């Protein structure tokens, strides 16, 4: 396991404003499937968000948590769509500051809160949520079993976990330990897996996105004052990580009663 300071990495990464270069690249790759208004820091698509809104089974006033929320876009969108209350959790204070601003812009300032935390330490009351979501973030949890056990703890019986993540056939360099299949760990944590589906065109889209980012490294580095050489190392590591993935999955799981 590589012992990286992910808190510092993500705090620095979210320090600046939304990236025009990021927006341009994701728009070029994803087209109408890119949820541009949400300023996502992931590979989530419009179709996946629509599906998540249907699968979450939230009613007005229910409580939703977004773990690894980043700047908050997907969780804010889903809470607005289902008239739910939202709590966003992330390890980066800079991301949470941006999430608060976005919640206000979406008219959710009175029912969206954001706080520092992690997959294994959410500081959310046991069984207090009707749904938990996580978008392309679980890979950064060092202990997937402990992380999923925490998500089960905070989800009410009968509540749902909705997430996108990756199965790996080879352990990637520069990342915490990964799983070849999340279903056994989900079941052991107390979830019943309802949906475990490979997402559409994930490999081609991720590869093209990473290539365009590498080609645009000077532009991306200039946007927030980073060293292009240092950024290039991270982008090449990300591209190499793609080769270790066997599938990106959309998951719906229910906390057993």
PyMOL commands that set and color helices and strands:
alter all, ss='L'
color gray80, all
select helices_A, chain A and resi 6-13+20-33+36-38+46-55+73-82+93-105+138-140+144-154+183-189+202-215+217-224+228-242
alter helices_A, ss='H'
color red, helices_A
select strands_A, chain A and resi 63-67+85-90+112-116+129-135+155-168+191-198+245-255
alter strands_A, ss='S'
color yellow, strands_A
deselect
rebuild
show_as cartoon
